C-alpha cells in the first residue's frame, strides 16, 4: 500500500488525496458531499451505493464526463468538476 | 486491445469467483478471472486500497488464507478493474483478424485446439468512459492496463454477487444518504467515512459489521435500527443452535463493540425520512410494526450528517440473463436468483453459477458453491479436451485435498444456517407507507412515487408497463436501485402477486458504455 499524497482540483479548488483513493472517497474525506446536479430537477447528488451500481456519483474528470466517482482513482493533477446536466444538450 | 482465449471465464472475484477460479485451475483449466475491483475479495473481503484504509481496525469476516493463495496461482489470469458489458453465446471461431490470442503463452496453450470458443464476454473499464485497456479516459486512472477488451471461452462461471436492496423514503436522495454497503466500501477500501454522526438502518445482518466498523473508526453511530425483530442476541442464539460457533463469536464481537462505544441498537425501528437542504442534516426514525409500518406517534428526529440504509440483497442477474439462464424465484421477495442444479450448472450448457447470484446465502455458501462450480466448469471443458483434465488430482482447498462428498456435506450445512438466517430477516411491505407523493422513486429518472400509482390507475398492470409509462428503471442504473421497490409497489397497487407483475428484466447492454466503446469494437467480432 502506497502512502504518497496526490494533488487534484475540484471545481478549481485545490484538494489532496491518498494514493489509491477514489475520487468519491477523496471528496468525502474533504467534506464534499455532492458533485452532481440531476438533469431533471438540478438536485444535488453524491455517493449512494459506493460500488459502481447506482451511477448517482457521476463526476467529470479532465476531458471525460460522467465517470463513477466511487470507482475511478484520483491521479496527480486531475481536474475534477461537478457533473451537471448529464444527458442534456449543451 | 484484443480478445483473450481461455477455457473458463469466472466473472466476479468475491469468495465464489475466487473459489471457482482456484478449483478450475487446480483441475487443469485455463481460467480468466474478471472483476470490477482492483483487488480480489469482492465486497465481503474487500482489501484496503490506501494506507489509511490499511490502518482501519478490521471488523467482520476476513478473507480465509485458502483464498489468499489464489494470488499468482498458475492457470489463473486476473483481469481487474473491468466489467462485462456484453455477453454472447456461440459465435465460436468468429474472431479471425480481431487480434485473438492466448493469454497464457508457451506450454499453457497445449491442447487448446479441441476447445471451442462458445461464449464471448466484452469488457469495459469498471469506472466508465473509454475502451478497456485504453489510456484516454479520465487521465490514466480509468485505464485498466490489461490490454484485453474481450474474452472467448468454453465455459462461464457467473459469480457476480448481489446488489443491495434499497427502498424509497422522503429525502433518501439527499447527499449524505447512502447504502450500508457504501459505508463498508468506503471504510474498508478507502479508510473514509461518509460522516461523523451516522445512522445505520434497514434490515439484514450487514448492518452489524458496518455499524461496528464505523464505531471502531471513531464515528458517532447514533443508532443501528433493524426493521425486523432481530437483536444481536437472536443472531448469536441462531448461530449457536446451528453449531456455527464462528458466527456466534462474530455476533458477540459486534455486541461488545456496540457496548464499548454506547451505540444504541434497536430492533423494530426504521429510518422513515431524511431531511436537509442540499445534504442530510436530520433523520426521522420510528418504531415499526411487524410489517414495517410506522407506529403512529413514535417518530422522532435525530441530528445526523450521514445515513446508511439498505434491506438485504438482490442477486445480480444481468450477466446470467443475458446468457439465457433461467431464473429461480425467491418466494415472498421482489428479487430472483439464477437457477442451478446440484453441480452449480445453470439451464444453459457451459454456464455455471455460484454465490449470491444463485440466492443470497453469505460468504461461506458462496465459497463452497464456487469450488463446485469451478470443478463442474473444468469437467465441462474437459469434454472437448480430456487429456488436460486432472482427473485423479481432486480438488484442493486450504492446501489439502477436498473431496466432492465432503464439499457437498459442508455446503448442505452452510446452506441450512443461511436459510435460518434468511428466515430471521423476512421482507415486509410496510415500507410502502414511508414514501410521500413527491418522494423520488426512481433516482436516475427522478420519477415521483405518485407516478407509479397513477400509472396503475391508468391501466398499467405490470412492472414493464409501469416502466414504459413512468420511466422508472430506464436510467443509468437500469433499475438496479429502484427495481425491487417498484415491483412491490406495482404488486400492491394492482393487488397482484410479486411474480405476476414481473420485474425490470435486464437487457443489453449490461452496463452503460460510451458509444465509442461500441463503435470501437472490431467489426469482425460484432454481428
HADDOCK unambig.tbl for C-alpha pairs under 7 A between the chains (distance, minus, plus):
assign (segid A and resid 1 and name CA) (segid B and resid 49 and name CA) 6.75 0.50 0.50
assign (segid A and resid 1 and name CA) (segid B and resid 50 and name CA) 5.88 0.50 0.50
assign (segid A and resid 1 and name CA) (segid B and resid 51 and name CA) 5.61 0.50 0.50
assign (segid A and resid 2 and name CA) (segid B and resid 50 and name CA) 6.58 0.50 0.50
assign (segid A and resid 2 and name CA) (segid B and resid 51 and name CA) 6.15 0.50 0.50
assign (segid A and resid 3 and name CA) (segid B and resid 51 and name CA) 5.54 0.50 0.50
assign (segid A and resid 18 and name CA) (segid B and resid 50 and name CA) 6.56 0.50 0.50
assign (segid A and resid 19 and name CA) (segid B and resid 50 and name CA) 6.27 0.50 0.50
assign (segid A and resid 20 and name CA) (segid B and resid 49 and name CA) 5.41 0.50 0.50
assign (segid A and resid 20 and name CA) (segid B and resid 50 and name CA) 5.09 0.50 0.50
assign (segid A and resid 21 and name CA) (segid B and resid 49 and name CA) 6.89 0.50 0.50
assign (segid A and resid 21 and name CA) (segid B and resid 50 and name CA) 6.16 0.50 0.50
assign (segid A and resid 21 and name CA) (segid B and resid 190 and name CA) 6.04 0.50 0.50
assign (segid A and resid 25 and name CA) (segid B and resid 186 and name CA) 6.60 0.50 0.50
assign (segid A and resid 25 and name CA) (segid B and resid 190 and name CA) 6.46 0.50 0.50
assign (segid A and resid 25 and name CA) (segid B and resid 192 and name CA) 6.25 0.50 0.50
assign (segid A and resid 28 and name CA) (segid B and resid 194 and name CA) 6.10 0.50 0.50
assign (segid A and resid 29 and name CA) (segid B and resid 192 and name CA) 6.05 0.50 0.50
assign (segid A and resid 33 and name CA) (segid B and resid 175 and name CA) 5.68 0.50 0.50
assign (segid A and resid 33 and name CA) (segid B and resid 176 and name CA) 6.23 0.50 0.50
assign (segid A and resid 34 and name CA) (segid B and resid 175 and name CA) 5.81 0.50 0.50
assign (segid A and resid 40 and name CA) (segid B and resid 446 and name CA) 6.73 0.50 0.50
assign (segid A and resid 44 and name CA) (segid B and resid 175 and name CA) 6.78 0.50 0.50
assign (segid A and resid 44 and name CA) (segid B and resid 278 and name CA) 6.15 0.50 0.50
assign (segid A and resid 45 and name CA) (segid B and resid 173 and name CA) 6.97 0.50 0.50
assign (segid A and resid 45 and name CA) (segid B and resid 174 and name CA) 6.46 0.50 0.50
assign (segid A and resid 45 and name CA) (segid B and resid 175 and name CA) 5.21 0.50 0.50
assign (segid A and resid 46 and name CA) (segid B and resid 175 and name CA) 4.96 0.50 0.50
assign (segid A and resid 47 and name CA) (segid B and resid 178 and name CA) 6.63 0.50 0.50
assign (segid A and resid 48 and name CA) (segid B and resid 177 and name CA) 6.69 0.50 0.50
assign (segid A and resid 48 and name CA) (segid B and resid 178 and name CA) 4.14 0.50 0.50
assign (segid A and resid 48 and name CA) (segid B and resid 179 and name CA) 6.01 0.50 0.50
assign (segid A and resid 48 and name CA) (segid B and resid 182 and name CA) 6.72 0.50 0.50
assign (segid A and resid 49 and name CA) (segid B and resid 178 and name CA) 6.04 0.50 0.50
assign (segid A and resid 49 and name CA) (segid B and resid 179 and name CA) 5.33 0.50 0.50
assign (segid A and resid 49 and name CA) (segid B and resid 181 and name CA) 6.71 0.50 0.50
assign (segid A and resid 49 and name CA) (segid B and resid 182 and name CA) 5.18 0.50 0.50
assign (segid A and resid 50 and name CA) (segid B and resid 181 and name CA) 6.96 0.50 0.50
assign (segid A and resid 50 and name CA) (segid B and resid 182 and name CA) 4.23 0.50 0.50
assign (segid A and resid 50 and name CA) (segid B and resid 185 and name CA) 6.40 0.50 0.50
assign (segid A and resid 51 and name CA) (segid B and resid 182 and name CA) 6.73 0.50 0.50
assign (segid A and resid 53 and name CA) (segid B and resid 477 and name CA) 6.28 0.50 0.50
assign (segid A and resid 53 and name CA) (segid B and resid 480 and name CA) 6.90 0.50 0.50
assign (segid A and resid 54 and name CA) (segid B and resid 477 and name CA) 4.98 0.50 0.50
assign (segid A and resid 54 and name CA) (segid B and resid 480 and name CA) 6.85 0.50 0.50
assign (segid A and resid 54 and name CA) (segid B and resid 481 and name CA) 6.29 0.50 0.50
assign (segid A and resid 55 and name CA) (segid B and resid 476 and name CA) 6.19 0.50 0.50
assign (segid A and resid 55 and name CA) (segid B and resid 477 and name CA) 6.02 0.50 0.50
assign (segid A and resid 61 and name CA) (segid B and resid 138 and name CA) 5.25 0.50 0.50
assign (segid A and resid 62 and name CA) (segid B and resid 138 and name CA) 5.79 0.50 0.50
assign (segid A and resid 62 and name CA) (segid B and resid 139 and name CA) 6.79 0.50 0.50
assign (segid A and resid 63 and name CA) (segid B and resid 138 and name CA) 6.59 0.50 0.50
assign (segid A and resid 64 and name CA) (segid B and resid 129 and name CA) 6.86 0.50 0.50
assign (segid A and resid 64 and name CA) (segid B and resid 137 and name CA) 6.10 0.50 0.50
assign (segid A and resid 64 and name CA) (segid B and resid 138 and name CA) 5.32 0.50 0.50
assign (segid A and resid 67 and name CA) (segid B and resid 127 and name CA) 5.91 0.50 0.50
assign (segid A and resid 67 and name CA) (segid B and resid 128 and name CA) 5.31 0.50 0.50
assign (segid A and resid 67 and name CA) (segid B and resid 129 and name CA) 6.31 0.50 0.50
assign (segid A and resid 68 and name CA) (segid B and resid 127 and name CA) 5.34 0.50 0.50
assign (segid A and resid 68 and name CA) (segid B and resid 128 and name CA) 6.59 0.50 0.50
assign (segid A and resid 71 and name CA) (segid B and resid 126 and name CA) 6.93 0.50 0.50
assign (segid A and resid 71 and name CA) (segid B and resid 127 and name CA) 5.08 0.50 0.50
assign (segid A and resid 72 and name CA) (segid B and resid 127 and name CA) 5.23 0.50 0.50
assign (segid A and resid 72 and name CA) (segid B and resid 141 and name CA) 6.24 0.50 0.50
assign (segid A and resid 72 and name CA) (segid B and resid 142 and name CA) 6.04 0.50 0.50
assign (segid A and resid 73 and name CA) (segid B and resid 141 and name CA) 5.41 0.50 0.50
assign (segid A and resid 74 and name CA) (segid B and resid 141 and name CA) 6.73 0.50 0.50
assign (segid A and resid 75 and name CA) (segid B and resid 139 and name CA) 6.96 0.50 0.50
assign (segid A and resid 75 and name CA) (segid B and resid 141 and name CA) 6.16 0.50 0.50
